[in-house]
Amino acid sequence: MRAGLSTTGTNRARRPKDPTELSAAEWVRQQLIDDIVAGRLRPGEKLCEVKIATRLGCSRTPVREAFRHLGAMGLAIFEKNRGGNVVRLERAMMLELFEALAEIAAACAGLSASRPDSLRKIWVDHDWRRNVAAPAGTGGEQDLFTVLFDQCGNRLLAETGRAIRCRLLPYWRMLGASADQWPGFGERGQDEAVRAMGAGDGRSARRLMRAFVLMARDQAVRGLPQAVLP
């Protein structure tokens, strides 16, 4: 468990005191993102500034700033004089997010394929098949999308890709046990995209990365019927 993460809605998390670490607003934002994607803050749930500040042991100022970030990321909806709510999960939005991520990831794959040989070595040297990345995943140091966004060389595309991926995570978590089937579906697609980037074939890298993400979209559609996600 990461330091500072509240495990329940009633426990008070502790903000790092080291000034080199996250600012108060950034730290609060990360706590709320973690709570949303883990389901501790449920879709449609009201966000109470006072309660969150009390639970996290901070003033209301960083909470207000964190709320602005959540609104900009699309994880919460705020109305003037009416406060905010965690965004409700909708099938149409899930499909748009997957399609947006497919295009962003494809662009990043094409750029990564154009990088110098020394930077493309990571695609050749690492055994990516040990862990097939879910497009809506938490991301780790050796996660395909984490490396892709780091290696593409375009900060705007990378930031957009990370934000979309974060917004997709609540949908992916809804899949439950069926998400465990993803490595079986995705291994070949990930391998083909990685090979294209390692070979410097930008056109193929874009096409294969787009297909890889849309494959995940199709699995999510099958795993979340209309009765589960309208």
N, C-alpha and C positions, 0 to 999 in steps of 0.2 A: 504493500500500500504506500502511495506517495505521501510524503510529509505534508501535513496541513489539510488532508482530505477528511471531511466530516463523514462518518460512516452512517449516521442516522440524521433525521431531521431535527433532533433535539440536542445532540451533542455539539459542543462548541469547538470549532476548529481553531487552530492557532496559526496566526500569520507569521511568516519568517521575519525575524528582527534584523537580519543582516541587510544593510542598505544596498548591497550589491545585488540582492535578489529582487523579486518582483515588487513593483509599487503596490500600494494598498488596493487601488482600483483594478490593476491587472490580476492581483491575487484573488480578489472577490469575484471577478469575472470568471476566472478559471474554476473556482469552487462551484459557481452556478452552472457553468457548462458541464462540469462533471456530474452535477446533480440532475441536470436535464437528460443527458445521454444515458445515465444509469437508471433513469426512471424514478429517482427520489423526488424530483419535481415533475409532476405528471402533465401530459398535454391538457391545456385549458386551465391549469391551476393558476390562481391569482398570486402575483408576486407582491409581497408586502415588504416595503422598504424597512419599516421598523423591526419586524420580526427577523428579517435576514440580517440586519445590522446587529441585533442582539445575539443571534445564534453564532455569528462569525466573530463577535467581540470587536467590532469596529464602529466607527461613526457612520452616519447616513451619507456623508459626502462620497466616499468611494463606492457605496452601493448605487447611488444615483448615476455615477460615472459608468459603473459596470452595466447598469440597465441600458444606457445609451449604446454600449457596445453590443449587448445582446439583441437590441432592436435592429442595429445595423447589420448584424449577422443573420437576421431572420429567425432567431431562436425564440424570440418573444415579440408580442405585439403590445404597443403602448398607445393609449388614447389620452388626450388632454383632459386633466381633472378626473380621470377615471382609473388611473393606474395602469398596470400591465398584467398580462397573462402569458404563460408559456404557450407557444404556438401549438395549435391542434394539428395532428398528423392527418394528412389527406393524400389519397392515391395520386391525384393530379399533380400535387407538388412533388411527391416522390419521383414521379416519372420525369418531371422537368429537371429536378436535381441530378438524376442519373444522366440525362441527356447533356446537361451543362458540364458535368464532370467528364463525360466522354470526350467532349470537344476540347476542354482545357487540358486533359491528360494527353490527348492526341497531339496538341500543339507543343506541349512540353516534351513529349517523346521525340517529335521531329527536331526540336532544338537540341535535345540531348544527343541525338545521333550526329549532329553537326559539330559537336564539341571536339577538341583535339584528342588524339589517340590516348594520351596520358590520362585524360578525364573519363574516357569511355572504358578504361580497363576494368572499372568496377562492375560493368555489365558482363564482362567476360570472365573475370576471376571468381566472382561470388557464386555459390550454389543457391540460386534463387528458388529451386524446386523444394527446398526443405520447408518453406513457409510461403504458401500462395496467398498473397495479400488480398484482403477484401477491400474493394474500393471504398466502402463505408467502414473503415477500420480505425482503431485508435492510433496506429502508427508507432513504430519503434525505430531504433537506429538503423536496422537493416531491412526495414519494411520497403517494399517496392515503391510505393507512392511517396514515402518520405524522401527516399533517395532521388526519385524522379524530380520532385519539386526543388530539391536542393541543387541538382545537377543541371537543370534546364538553362540557368543563367538569366532568367527573367523574373524579377521579384514580384511584379504585378500578377503574372500568371500563377506563380507559386502561391502567393497569398490567397488568390481567388480559389485555387484548387483546394487548399487546406480548409478554407471556410466552407466550401460546398461539401467537402468530405465530412466535416464536423456536423453539418446540418443533416446529412444522410444517416448518421449513426443511430439515432432513435428508431428509424425505420428498420435498419439492419438488425437491431436488437429484438425487434418484434418477431423476427423469423425464428428465434429460439433454436431448437435442435436442428431445424432444417438448414440453418446457416453452416452447420458442421459439414454439409455436403459440398460446400463451395470448393474446397481444394480439389475434389475429384472433377468438378466441372472446369475449374479455372487453370489447372496446372499447364495444360498444353498452350492455352492462350497466353498466359504470362510468359512461358518459355519462348514462344515465337516473337513476342514483342521485345523481350530482353535481347534475343539474338539479333534482331534487326537494329536495335540501338547500338549494340556492341560492334556490329559490322559497319556502322555509319550510314545505313540505308534509311534516310529520313522519310521517304515516301512510304515505305513498308512499315516503318515504326509508327507513323501516324495512323495508318489504316489498322494495324494490328492492336494498338493500344485502345483505339476507339471500340473495336470489336470486343476486346477484353472487358471493358467497362459495361458495354451494352449486354454482354452475356450475364453479368451480375444483375443488371436491371431485370432481365428476363427471369432469372431465378427468383428475385424478390416478388415479381408479379405472380409467379406460380405459387410461391409460399405464402402470399398474403391475399387470399381471395376477397371478394367484395364484402363478404360478411364480416371479415376481420378488419379490413381497411377500406372504408367507403370511398 
